[in-house]
Amino acid sequence: MKLTVLVDNNTLIDRYFLAEPGLSFFIQTGNKKILFDTGYSDIFIRNAEKMGINLKELDYIVLSHGHMDHTWGLEPLIRLYTESRIEHKSQIAPTVVAHPLVLETKVVEGVGEIGSIVSKTKLSHHFKLNLQKEPVWLTENLVYLGEIPRMFKYEANSPMGSVIKECKSTDDYLMDDTGLVFKSTEGLVIIVGCSHAGICNIIEYAKKICHDERVVDVVGGFHLLNPAKQQLDGVLKYLETAQPKEVHACHCTDLHSKIQLSKVVNLKEVGVGLSLQYNGN
């Protein structure tokens, strides 16, 4: 499997790509091509073009959760595919794989809508939808985790705004937050968006679904933005015990948290243009 960072808050030094507070990865495993999140704008498309990546040949679009920094790129992606059809250019119709709540309205007081600006109905006219709470195996070695059980009290214990479904507003605990797991020859590669479900919760569920205790890498946002001491201490203690071979924490992980993470794990730099490769089983 090869994972390429299309969008992150940072770019790699001397790599002339665009960055924004968002996340998007391009993943290729075997003959399958997956877009994991779409960032906030169209820069994932522009960066992909500079990297020679054709986003009109996707098999799957996987959404980690419904927030704007991961889904608002859906609109320019729809335009890309629509314009391609108008010009009679070759393309593959991908399937969107995500939690059933991912396209619902999400509101934060004082800000307003922070969820997807493309509705389920609209998106279904452009791409096939597979909205599931249960795990979905995209390939023999790559699985979408679905809804993550919440095990650790120090994680995912506070709502972030509200989610509105069927005209009813409830506290949003981001039950749609999820990730991907690749079964490599050395163990699990866990790919996350923001880890609102809790990075430790996600890792534990990944181990359960894949029947493997070995963790090779964790790539993505850890949602450690000025975290409470209890949360950060809990994550550090968990990772020190889990001992992944590497950790590529990015996006919604602040500098202080990265410094603390670097004391207990082999923390690596992340930025737009980074490519990572792992051997499959």
Buried (B, 14 or more C-beta within 10 A) or exposed (E): BEBBBBBBBBBBEEBEBBBBEBBBBBBBBEEBBBBBBBBBBBBBBBBBEBBEBEBBEBBBBBBBBBBBBBBBBBBBBBEBBEEBEEEEEEBEEBBBBBBBBBBBBBBBEEEEEBBBBBEBEBBBEBBEBBBBBEBBEBBEBBBBBBBBEBEBEBBBEEEBBBBBEEEEEEEBBBBBBBBBBBBBEBBBBBBBBBBBBBBBBBBBBBBEBBEBEBBBBBBBBBBBEEBEEEBBEBBBEBBEEBEBBBBBBBBBBBEEBBEBBEEBBEBBEBBBBBEBEBEBE
